[in-house]
C-alpha cells in the first residue's frame, strides 16, 4: 500500500491518496482544517460529508443510502434523535433512542439492552471489571444467538463460545501485544498480519482443518484502517463492504469469505472490539 500525504502546507501530514497493491487509488478531498469533504473510491463511487462550525458531521451521502444521512447534536456533542418533531436531551451522556433503536444502561454506563423496532431484542452482561461476558439476541420472541466471552489477565478477549440456534461455535484468540495475532476454531485458524507500527490489517492467512494448502487474503483499508475490501491471491475481490458515516455496515457488496475481525453474527451492525469492549456504531 502506498500512502500519499498532502503537499499543501496547510494540510501537512494529512492523507490525500491511498494506492493498493493492485494499483487501485482512493483519493480524499479535504477542508483547510483537514476534515474530509469527499472520498473518491476506485470503483467510481464517492462519499460526501458536510460539517458544522464545530467540525461535527451534519450530512453523509454515498449513493447507496436513500436521501443520505443527517445528524444533529446537543451542546455536549451527543447525537439527537431525528425521528421526532422535537430533539430529546441526552441525559448523563447516554443515548436512549436513535431512530428505531432503543437503549438501556446499567449504573456504570454499560449498554445492557438494545431493542430494534418491535421484533429484535438484545441483552448484554458484564463482569465486575465492566468487560462484556455474555450477549443474547432474540427475534420474534425466539432466542437466536447466545454468546459468552473469556479474557486473560491483561483484559484481552481470548475465548468466545456461541450457541446459534442449537449449534455450538467456539473460537480462541491469540495476541501479540494489543494486536490480535490468531483466531482459532475447530474448523479453521486465521493468522493476521498488520502494517508496520500500525493496527491496520494487511493480510490474513487461513488454514482449514484437513487441508494442506493455506489461503491468503489481502486487506484494502481506508485512511483510518477500516477494512473496505479483501482480495485473494489472484487479486479477485472476495469481501467488500460499504459503511455508514459512523462505521455501521450499510451493505456487503461481496461476501464470499467472512471478515472475521469485524463481523460477528450475534450483534448485527455492531462491533465486538477485539480487546474487551462492545461498540455500536449507530450510537457513536
N, C-alpha and C positions, 0 to 999 in steps of 0.2 A: 504494500500500500504506500502511495506517495501522497504526502500532505503538502499543500501549498499555502503558506501564510500570506497575508495581505502585504503589498508593497507600499500601501498608503500609510504614512507616519501616524495618522490619526487612528488607524486600525491595527497598529503594531501588535503582533502576537496573535491576532485573530485569524482563524482558519477561513479560507475562501474557496478552497477546492480540495477534493479528495479523489485520487485515481487508484483503482484497484488493480490486481494482477492481470485482469482481462482487458485493461485499458478503458474501463468504464469510469467516467468522471462525473462526480456530483459537485455542483458549484453552489456557493452561498452568497447572497447579496445582503449587505448589512447597512444599518444606520450608522451615522458618525460615532455613536456611543458603543457600537459593536453588536447591538441587538440584531438578530436575524430577521430580515424582511421577507426573503424568498429563498426557497431551496429548489434548485433545478436538478431533477433526477435523470439518470442516464436513459431511462425508458421514455423520456419526453414529458412526464408528469411534473408538476410543480406544487409547492406548498407556499401559501402566502400568510403573513402574520401582520396584525396591527397592534399597537400598544397605546396605553395612556401615558400621561406625563411621569408616572412613577415606574415605567418600564414593565408594567403588568400586561399580559396578553389580553386583548379585547376580542379579537376575531382570529379564526384559523380556517382556511379553506384549502382543499387539496383535490377537488374534482370528484371525490368519492362520497363525501358526507353531504346529504341533501341540505342546502342552504348554509352549509358550513357550521362552525361552532362559534357561539358568542359567550362572553364571560363578563360578570360584574363582581365587584369586591366591596367589602366594608372597610372601615378605617384601619382595621388590624390585618388587612390583606387576606381575609377569609373570602373564599368564593361564595356567592349568594345564589340561592335557588332562582332559576329563570322561568319556572313554570307557573309562578303565582303572580297575581296583579301587584302584590307588594313584596318587597325583599325582606325576608325574615333576618333578624340579627343572629349571629353565630355566638352563642354563649360559651364561655370557657374554652374558646378556640376549638370547639368540637362541632363539626358539621353534622346536623341531624337529618337533613334531607337534601338530596340533589337529584333533580328531575324525578325519575320513578324509583329512586333508591332511598331507603330509609336506614339510619344507623343508630345503634345504641352502644354505650360505653360503660366500662367499669369505673370505680373511683380513681383509678390511676390513669385514666385516659385511653386505655386499650379498647379497640373495637371488639365487641363481644357478640354483636348480632347485626346482620345485614339482610334487608328484605328488598327484593326486586319485583316490583309490581305486586300481584296478588298470588303468584304461583311459585315463586322461588324464595328460599329462606336459608340463611347460613348462620352457624354459630361458631365462635372462636374461643378457645380455652387457653389460659396462660399459667405458667408456673410462678413461684414466688419471686423470680427474677424478671418477670414480665416477658418471658420468651413464649412464643406460640408453641403449644404442645398438642393441640387437637383441633381439627376442623370437622364440621359436619354440614353437608349440603342436602337440602330436601327440595323436591319439586312435586307439585300437586299432592302434597301430604305424604309422599313416599321418600324414604331415605335413599339418596343416590350414591353418595360417597362419604365415608368416614376415614379420616387420616390422623395418624399420630406421628410425632417428631421427637427425636432424641438429639442431645448435644454433648460435646466434650467439655473438658474443664475450662477451656478458653471461650466457651459460648458459641462455638461453631456447630452448625447443624451437621450431624454425622449419620443420621438414620431417618428413614421415613417408611411407614407401613400404611397402606391404603386398602380399604375394603370397598371395592367398586361393584355394587350390585351382586354381592356374593363371591366375587373373585378377589383374591388377596394379591397385592403387589408390594414388593419390598425393594428398597434402594439404600445403598450406603454411599456416603460422600467422604472422599479423602482430600486433604487440604495441603497447600503449600503457602504458609502464611495466611493471608486473608483471601487468597485466590483458590477457588475450587479446582483441584487437580484431576480427580477422577470421580466418576459416577458409576456405581456398580449395581447390577441386578442379576438374578439367576440366569437371565437370558442374554444379557449384553453388558459390556463395560465400555465406558467412553472416557478417553483421555483428552483434556483440554490444554491448548497452547495459547499463550497470550502475547500481545505486543510487548516488547521490552519496556520495563518500567511502567506498565500500564495494566489496568483491569479490563481493557477491551479485548474480547476474544479474537483469536487469529485463525485457529483451526481446531477441528475435533477428529479424533481417530476412534472409530468404532470397531469393536471385536465382538462378534456374536458367538454364542455357545455352539460348538460343533463345526464352526467354520475356521479354516486356516488362514484365509486372506482378510486383512483389515481393510476397512473403507475409510477414506479420508475426505472430510468436508471442510470447506473454507468459508469463513465468515466475511461478510461485507457489512460494515457498520457505518453509522452516521458520525457526525463530528464529536459526539459525546460517548461513543462506544456502544450504542444500541444496535443490536443485530437487525439488519434490513433484509439481507439475503444470505443463503448458504448455497454454495456450488460444490459439485462433486469433482473427482479427479479429471473428468473430461471437460469441465467448465460449464456443465449444464446446471441451471438453477433447480434446486430440489426443495427449497423453502424460501418463501418471500412473504413479508408482512407489510401492511400499511397501518400507521398508528394515528390515533387522535392526538390533540395538542399536548395532553398530559401523560401520554405513554400507554393508554389502553389500546389494545389491538382493535383496529377498525375492520380489517379484512385480512384473511390469509389468502394471498393471491396464488401461491403454490405451497402445497403441504404434503410432499412426498416423503419427507422424514420429519420426525418431531424435533423441535428446537428445545432440547431437554433443559437447558439452563433457565429458560424463561417461561415455558408454558407448562402449567400444572392443571390437570383436568378438574380438580375439585374446587378451584377458585377461578371461574370464568372472568376474563377481563381484569385479572388481578395478578400480582406477582408475589411469590414467596421468595423473598430475598434469600440468597444463598447462605447468609450468615445466621440470623435468627429472627428476622423481622418480617411482618406482613405489611405490604404496601398495596393500596388500592388506588389505581391511577385516577379514577374519577373524583377522588377526594383530595388530591394534591393541590 
